[in-house]
Amino acid sequence: MSIKQASAEHKAKAKGGLGEKFHILTDDIERVRTSGVLDHALTVGSPAPEFALADAFGHQLSLKTLLAKGPVVISFYRGEWCPFCNIELRGLEEALPRMQELGASLIAI
């Protein structure tokens, strides 16, 4: 199942479970879309600003170091409580062997 299909199924399930309250989620999404913030967001292929963060083991990892090895795929993961983030992360995990074949690294922030 594709990420889009899994997301659509989860959205339909949430809508069914929340009923009239579902608009609380969609109103926030629409508010972000209309705020103009997305006009300044990075898009696929845009260079990211240099950063260094600690990995899961506490070791510093910089974007510069990763880019020296090849392309980098960055996923912003809100947390295990977010079903859409989990769907995306599973999809990225499935694609990871192909990314690695192409010399790319995957990081989730």
C-alpha positions as CSV (number, residue, x, y, z in Angstrom):
1,M,0.0,0.0,0.0
2,S,1.3,3.5,-0.9
3,I,1.9,6.2,1.7
4,K,-1.0,8.2,0.0
5,Q,-3.3,5.3,0.3
6,A,-2.4,4.6,3.9
7,S,-2.8,8.2,4.8
8,A,-6.2,8.4,3.0
9,E,-7.4,5.3,4.9
10,H,-6.3,6.7,8.2
11,K,-7.9,10.1,7.5
12,A,-11.2,8.4,6.6
13,K,-11.1,6.3,9.8
14,A,-10.3,9.4,11.9
15,K,-13.1,11.3,10.2
16,G,-15.5,8.5,10.9
17,G,-14.5,8.3,14.6
18,L,-14.4,12.0,15.2
19,G,-17.5,12.9,13.2
20,E,-18.3,16.7,13.6
21,K,-15.1,17.2,15.6
22,F,-12.9,16.3,12.5
23,H,-13.1,19.9,11.4
24,I,-10.8,20.8,14.4
25,L,-7.9,19.0,12.6
26,T,-8.8,20.2,9.1
27,D,-9.3,23.9,10.2
28,D,-5.7,23.9,11.6
29,I,-4.3,22.5,8.4
30,E,-6.2,25.1,6.3
31,R,-5.0,27.9,8.7
32,V,-1.4,26.9,8.0
33,R,-2.0,26.8,4.2
34,T,-3.6,30.2,4.2
35,S,-1.1,31.8,6.6
36,G,1.6,32.2,3.9
37,V,4.2,30.3,5.8
38,L,4.3,27.6,3.1
39,D,5.4,30.3,0.6
40,H,8.8,30.4,2.5
41,A,9.2,26.7,3.1
42,L,11.9,24.7,1.5
43,T,10.8,22.5,-1.4
44,V,12.1,19.3,-2.7
45,G,15.7,19.9,-4.0
46,S,16.1,23.2,-2.2
47,P,19.4,23.4,-0.2
48,A,18.8,23.1,3.6
49,P,20.7,25.4,6.0
50,E,23.7,23.8,7.7
51,F,22.9,22.2,11.0
52,A,24.3,19.7,13.5
53,L,22.2,17.6,15.9
54,A,22.8,14.8,18.3
55,D,21.8,11.4,17.0
56,A,20.0,8.7,19.0
57,F,23.3,7.8,20.7
58,G,24.3,11.4,21.6
59,H,26.9,11.8,18.8
60,Q,26.9,15.1,16.9
61,L,25.9,14.6,13.2
62,S,26.1,17.5,10.8
63,L,24.4,17.9,7.5
64,K,27.7,18.9,5.9
65,T,29.2,15.5,6.9
66,L,26.3,13.6,5.5
67,L,26.3,15.6,2.2
68,A,30.0,14.8,1.8
69,K,28.9,11.2,1.4
70,G,26.0,11.8,-1.0
71,P,22.4,13.0,-1.1
72,V,20.4,13.3,2.2
73,V,16.7,12.6,2.7
74,I,15.3,14.5,5.7
75,S,12.1,13.6,7.4
76,F,10.6,15.7,10.1
77,Y,9.0,13.2,12.5
78,R,6.6,14.7,15.1
79,G,6.5,11.6,17.2
80,E,5.1,8.1,17.6
81,W,1.8,9.6,18.5
82,C,1.3,11.0,15.0
83,P,-0.2,8.3,12.7
84,F,0.7,10.1,9.5
85,C,4.4,10.4,10.6
86,N,4.4,6.7,11.3
87,I,2.9,6.0,7.9
88,E,5.6,8.2,6.3
89,L,8.4,6.6,8.3
90,R,7.3,3.1,7.3
91,G,7.3,4.2,3.7
92,L,10.8,5.7,4.0
93,E,12.0,2.5,5.8
94,E,10.7,0.5,2.8
95,A,12.6,2.8,0.4
96,L,15.8,2.9,2.5
97,P,17.5,0.0,0.6
98,R,17.0,1.8,-2.7
99,M,18.2,5.2,-1.2
100,Q,21.3,3.4,0.1
101,E,21.9,1.9,-3.3
102,L,21.9,5.4,-4.7
103,G,24.3,6.6,-2.0
104,A,21.8,8.6,0.0
105,S,21.4,8.9,3.7
106,L,18.1,9.1,5.6
107,I,17.6,11.1,8.8
108,A,14.5,11.7,10.8
109,I,14.4,14.8,13.0
